[in-house]
Amino acid sequence: MAKITSIEGRILYNSRGSKTIEVDVESDGKFLGRVCAPSGASVGKYEAVSFRNGKPEESLQILKENSQKFIGLESSDLKGVHDTLKSFDNSSNYSEIGGALAFAVTIASMESASKALEQPLFKTLSNESSFKFPFPLGNILGGGAHAGPGTPDIQEILICATGAKSIEDAIETNLAVHKELRSVLEKEDPNFTNGRGDEGGWAPKLENQKALEVSAKACENLGFTLGKEVSLGVDFASSTQWDEEKSKYVYDRAGFENTTSEQIDFAADIIEKFKLIYAEDAVHEEAFEDMSELTAKFPNTLITGDDLTVTNKGILSKAIDMKSCNAAILKVNQAGSLYDALEFANLANENNIRLITSHRSGESTDSQISHIGLATKSKMLKVGVVGGERVAKLNELLRLSEHDLIRGMAEI
């Protein structure tokens, strides 16, 4: 097996223009794995710390000081690489080295291994003999932490081509809805400037309900029936609205507040009215019982934990015990290392928690998460619709469609 012969890093910039870390892992002096770490705007309380003391430079220095510890390890030995990282970071949240560094080192190592093995990354990460494509889930309208003042409080309205029979059709349908929504918005608001949020969703000055209505209209204009050929999803990102002192959800832009029970009703009304296939973080990140209520009420909707479960195996165990979700976001950098994330994925799959592998709002043009989505049997891949750093992941799915190991679309 190929052994790591060099490991080095550098400071780069993500899609928001913020500094991040890129790591190169080389095996046998010729098999290069290269990974640039992403970062989020809507960050869960319990997810891994991105950088040591919030500074990419400090995480990079830690790598330089410890790089020799990786030399001679088999690049395919994910547990060995993970354990080496943990040998100089005993914290539970990677505060000593930064989760971004753990993310980049572990994925770059496995990418290097896949090149040495002459097989795609998804095959290196999984022992399965056949795979199915996750459905692309993309942001068509953005608000909240991803867009500016005047946009909806709801962070993301998403599109998923639930009736698609191929990855090509799924991507094409999402793109068509995104383009049609621009036309709808231009008619709705002559002053709409075609502004977009961090993840490529349109960022109009609309309140929540109107934003959902125009998104539905874009689908209908193309002849689609909501809940059949296409379905909408919503990332409520409710922790950003939750006011601990008031014990209420404060919707500053829309000008109203919700009690706990009102928030559940608010989310339920949207799920029912717009036939959502997907509802993420409909309540705040510690409201496990409230999530249980929604999960019981909507068994055919992916009631999804993101801030709730933060790609953390221990927290997911609690959510499983309390029946707080039937789906969970997998973000490798929330967990820290790829090893942590795959442990989370295994627990989810063992307990019929459907996985959605996700990008972050601050992304790179890397496409390894497309492979991770396949390897973890994810039902959806949440990577946006447009923007170079988003399309890179979708284009990788199209390239992967040439592999006969992948047969058809996942069953949601």
C-alpha positions in Angstrom: 0.0 0.0 0.0 1.1 3.6 -0.7 2.7 5.4 2.2 2.6 9.1 2.9 5.8 10.8 1.9 5.0 14.5 2.3 2.3 16.6 3.8 2.1 20.4 3.6 -0.5 23.2 3.7 -1.1 26.8 2.6 -3.5 29.6 3.3 -6.2 30.1 0.5 -9.5 31.9 0.3 -13.0 30.4 0.2 -16.0 31.5 -1.9 -16.8 34.3 0.7 -13.3 35.6 0.4 -12.4 34.4 3.9 -9.1 32.7 4.7 -9.0 28.9 4.9 -6.5 26.1 4.7 -5.6 23.8 1.8 -3.6 20.6 2.5 -1.5 18.5 0.1 -0.9 14.8 1.0 1.5 12.9 -1.2 1.9 9.1 -1.2 4.9 7.3 -2.7 6.2 10.6 -3.9 3.7 10.9 -6.7 0.0 10.4 -5.7 -1.3 13.8 -4.7 -4.4 14.4 -2.6 -5.3 18.1 -2.3 -8.2 19.5 -0.2 -9.3 23.0 0.6 -11.5 23.3 3.8 -14.9 25.0 3.7 -16.6 27.0 6.5 -20.2 27.8 7.5 -22.1 31.0 8.2 -24.8 29.3 10.2 -22.7 27.4 12.7 -24.1 25.0 15.3 -23.1 25.5 19.0 -21.6 22.0 19.2 -19.7 21.6 15.9 -16.0 21.5 15.6 -14.0 24.7 15.9 -12.8 25.8 12.4 -9.4 27.0 13.3 -7.1 27.2 16.4 -8.1 30.5 18.1 -10.1 31.4 15.0 -6.9 31.8 13.0 -6.0 29.7 9.9 -2.4 30.6 10.3 -2.2 29.0 13.7 -3.8 25.8 12.4 -1.2 25.8 9.6 1.6 26.2 12.0 0.4 23.2 14.0 0.5 21.2 10.8 4.1 22.3 10.1 5.2 21.4 13.6 3.6 17.9 13.4 3.9 17.0 9.7 6.6 14.4 10.3 4.2 12.3 12.4 2.3 11.4 9.3 5.3 10.3 7.2 5.3 6.5 6.6 1.6 6.1 7.4 -0.5 4.3 4.8 -2.5 7.0 3.1 -5.5 4.6 3.0 -5.4 4.1 6.8 -8.0 6.7 7.7 -8.1 5.6 11.3 -4.3 5.9 11.6 -4.3 9.4 10.1 -7.2 10.3 12.4 -5.4 8.9 15.5 -2.3 10.8 14.6 -4.3 14.1 14.5 -5.9 13.3 17.8 -2.4 12.6 19.3 -1.8 16.4 19.3 -5.4 17.5 19.9 -7.2 15.8 22.8 -10.1 18.3 22.7 -13.6 17.1 21.9 -14.1 19.8 19.2 -10.6 20.2 17.6 -10.0 23.5 19.3 -6.2 22.7 19.4 -5.7 22.2 15.7 -9.0 23.3 14.1 -11.6 21.1 12.5 -10.7 22.6 9.1 -7.2 21.1 9.4 -8.7 17.7 10.4 -11.1 17.9 7.4 -8.4 18.7 4.9 -5.7 16.2 6.1 -8.1 13.2 6.3 -9.8 13.7 3.0 -6.5 14.6 1.2 -5.0 11.4 2.6 -7.9 9.3 1.2 -7.8 11.1 -2.1 -4.1 10.3 -2.4 -4.9 6.7 -1.5 -7.6 6.5 -4.2 -5.1 7.7 -6.8 -2.6 5.0 -5.7 -5.3 2.4 -5.9 -6.4 3.7 -9.3 -10.1 4.0 -8.3 -12.5 6.8 -7.6 -12.6 8.2 -4.0 -16.1 7.0 -3.4 -15.0 3.4 -3.9 -12.0 3.9 -1.6 -14.4 5.1 1.1 -16.9 2.2 0.8 -16.9 -1.6 0.5 -20.3 -1.5 -1.3 -20.4 -3.2 -4.8 -23.0 -0.8 -6.2 -24.1 2.8 -5.5 -27.0 5.1 -6.1 -26.9 8.8 -6.8 -28.1 11.2 -4.1 -30.7 13.7 -5.3 -29.2 17.2 -5.7 -30.8 19.6 -3.3 -30.1 23.2 -4.2 -30.8 26.7 -2.8 -33.0 28.7 -5.2 -33.9 31.5 -2.8 -31.8 32.7 0.2 -32.3 34.7 3.3 -31.2 34.7 6.9 -27.4 34.5 7.5 -26.8 33.9 3.8 -28.2 37.1 2.5 -28.6 40.8 3.3 -31.2 43.0 5.0 -34.8 42.8 3.6 -34.5 39.2 2.5 -36.6 36.5 4.2 -35.8 35.3 7.7 -36.0 31.8 6.4 -32.4 30.9 5.4 -32.9 28.7 2.4 -35.7 27.7 0.0 -34.5 24.6 -1.8 -35.4 22.6 -4.9 -35.2 18.9 -5.4 -36.2 17.1 -8.6 -37.8 14.2 -6.8 -39.3 12.7 -9.9 -36.0 12.5 -11.8 -34.8 9.1 -13.1 -31.2 10.2 -13.8 -28.6 12.5 -12.3 -28.6 14.4 -15.6 -32.3 15.1 -15.4 -32.1 16.0 -11.7 -29.4 18.6 -12.2 -31.1 20.0 -15.4 -34.5 20.4 -13.6 -32.9 22.2 -10.6 -31.2 24.6 -13.0 -34.4 25.2 -14.9 -36.3 26.1 -11.7 -33.5 28.4 -10.6 -33.6 30.3 -13.9 -37.4 30.5 -14.0 -37.5 31.9 -10.4 -35.4 34.8 -11.6 -38.1 35.6 -14.2 -40.8 35.3 -11.6 -38.9 37.7 -9.3 -38.3 40.2 -12.0 -42.0 40.4 -12.7 -42.8 40.5 -9.0 -40.4 43.3 -8.2 -39.2 45.6 -11.1 -36.4 46.8 -8.7 -35.0 43.2 -8.3 -31.3 43.4 -9.2 -30.6 39.7 -9.6 -28.7 39.6 -6.3 -27.8 36.2 -4.9 -26.8 35.0 -1.5 -23.7 33.0 -0.4 -24.9 29.8 -1.9 -26.3 31.1 -5.2 -30.0 31.4 -4.2 -31.7 34.6 -5.3 -31.9 37.2 -2.5 -35.0 39.3 -3.1 -36.6 41.7 -0.6 -39.6 39.5 0.2 -41.2 38.2 3.4 -41.2 34.5 4.2 -44.6 33.5 2.8 -44.2 35.5 -0.4 -40.8 33.9 -1.0 -42.3 30.5 -0.7 -45.1 31.4 -3.0 -42.9 32.7 -5.8 -40.7 29.6 -5.5 -43.8 27.4 -5.9 -44.9 29.5 -8.9 -41.5 29.0 -10.7 -42.0 25.2 -10.4 -45.6 25.5 -11.7 -44.7 27.8 -14.6 -42.5 25.0 -15.9 -45.4 22.5 -15.8 -44.2 20.7 -12.6 -46.5 19.6 -9.8 -45.1 20.2 -6.3 -44.6 16.9 -4.5 -44.3 14.9 -7.8 -41.7 15.9 -10.4 -40.2 18.5 -8.1 -40.4 19.3 -4.4 -39.5 22.3 -2.3 -37.4 22.2 0.9 -36.7 24.7 3.6 -33.8 25.3 5.8 -35.4 27.2 8.7 -32.0 27.6 10.5 -34.2 28.4 13.5 -31.3 28.7 16.0 -30.6 32.1 14.4 -34.1 33.2 15.4 -34.1 31.7 18.9 -33.8 34.3 21.7 -32.8 32.5 24.9 -33.8 35.3 27.2 -37.3 35.7 25.7 -37.6 31.9 25.1 -39.1 32.9 21.7 -38.2 32.8 18.0 -37.7 36.4 16.9 -38.3 37.1 13.2 -36.8 40.5 13.0 -37.2 41.0 9.3 -40.9 39.8 9.2 -41.6 41.6 12.5 -43.1 38.8 14.6 -42.2 36.4 17.4 -43.1 32.8 18.0 -43.5 30.8 21.2 -42.3 27.2 21.1 -45.7 25.9 20.1 -46.2 28.7 17.6 -42.9 27.8 15.9 -44.0 24.2 15.6 -47.3 25.3 14.0 -45.4 27.8 11.8 -43.1 25.1 10.4 -46.0 22.6 10.1 -48.1 25.1 8.1 -45.3 25.6 5.6 -44.6 21.9 5.3 -48.3 21.2 4.6 -49.0 24.1 2.3 -46.0 23.7 0.1 -45.8 19.9 0.3 -42.2 20.0 1.5 -40.0 17.0 1.0 -37.4 18.5 3.3 -37.5 20.6 6.5 -34.2 21.4 8.2 -33.7 22.8 11.7 -37.4 23.8 12.0 -36.7 24.5 15.7 -33.6 25.5 17.6 -30.6 23.3 18.1 -31.5 22.0 21.6 -35.2 21.5 21.0 -35.1 17.7 20.7 -38.7 17.2 21.9 -40.1 19.8 19.5 -38.3 18.1 16.6 -39.8 14.8 17.8 -43.3 16.3 17.4 -42.6 17.3 13.8 -41.0 14.0 13.0 -44.1 12.1 14.2 -46.4 14.4 12.3 -44.6 14.3 9.0 -43.2 10.8 8.3 -43.0 11.5 4.5 -41.0 14.6 4.9 -37.3 14.6 5.7 -37.4 16.3 9.1 -33.7 17.0 9.2 -31.2 17.9 11.9 -28.3 20.1 11.1 -27.6 22.4 14.0 -29.5 19.8 16.0 -27.1 16.9 15.2 -23.9 18.7 14.0 -22.5 15.5 12.4 -21.8 14.4 16.0 -22.2 10.7 16.8 -23.1 11.2 20.4 -25.7 13.9 19.7 -27.2 11.8 16.9 -27.6 8.9 19.4 -29.7 11.2 21.6 -31.8 12.3 18.6 -32.3 8.6 17.6 -33.4 7.7 21.2 -35.9 10.7 21.2 -37.0 10.2 17.6 -36.1 13.8 17.0 -35.4 13.5 13.3 -35.7 11.0 10.4 -32.9 12.6 8.5 -29.6 14.3 9.3 -27.1 16.6 7.5 -23.6 15.2 7.1 -21.0 18.0 7.0 -17.5 16.6 7.5 -16.1 19.8 8.9 -18.8 19.9 11.6 -17.4 16.6 12.8 -13.8 17.6 12.1 -12.1 14.6 10.5 -13.5 12.3 7.8 -13.2 9.4 10.2 -15.6 11.1 12.6 -18.0 11.9 9.8 -18.1 8.3 8.5 -18.7 7.0 12.1 -21.7 9.4 12.2 -22.9 8.1 8.8 -22.7 4.5 9.9 -24.8 5.2 13.0 -27.3 7.0 10.9 -27.6 4.3 8.3 -27.9 1.6 11.0 -30.9 3.4 12.4 -32.7 4.4 9.2 -31.8 8.1 9.6 -31.5 9.3 6.0 -28.4 11.3 5.2 -28.0 14.5 3.3 -24.3 15.3 2.6 -23.9 19.0 2.5 -21.6 21.8 1.4 -21.0 24.9 3.5 -21.8 28.5 2.6 -18.0 29.3 2.4 -16.9 26.7 -0.2 -14.0 25.9 -2.5 -14.1 24.4 -6.0 -13.2 21.0 -4.6 -15.7 18.2 -5.3 -14.8 15.4 -2.8 -18.1 15.7 -1.0 -19.8 14.4 -4.2 -17.9 11.2 -3.5 -18.6 11.3 0.2 -22.3 11.5 -0.6 -22.2 8.4 -2.7 -20.0 6.4 -0.2 -22.3 7.2 2.7 -25.5 6.2 0.9 -26.8 9.7 1.2 -30.3 10.3 -0.1 -29.5 13.9 -1.1 -26.5 16.0 -1.9 -27.0 19.6 -0.8 -24.6 21.6 -2.9 -26.5 24.5 -4.4 -27.5 25.1 -8.0 -25.3 27.8 -9.5 -21.9 29.4 -8.7 -18.6 27.9 -9.7 -17.9 26.3 -6.3 -21.4 24.8 -6.3 -21.5 23.6 -9.9 -18.1 21.9 -9.3 -19.8 19.3 -7.1 -22.7 18.8 -9.7 -20.2 18.4 -12.5 -18.4 15.8 -10.6 -21.7 13.8 -10.3 -22.0 14.0 -14.0 -18.5 12.7 -14.5 -19.2 9.9 -12.0 -22.3 8.9 -14.0 -19.8 7.2 -16.4 -19.0 4.6 -13.7 -21.1 1.5 -14.0 -20.9 1.0 -10.3 -23.5 3.7 -9.9 -27.0 2.6 -10.9 -29.9 5.0 -10.7 -31.2 7.4 -8.1 -31.5 6.9 -4.3 -34.8 6.0 -2.8 -36.0 8.9 -0.6 
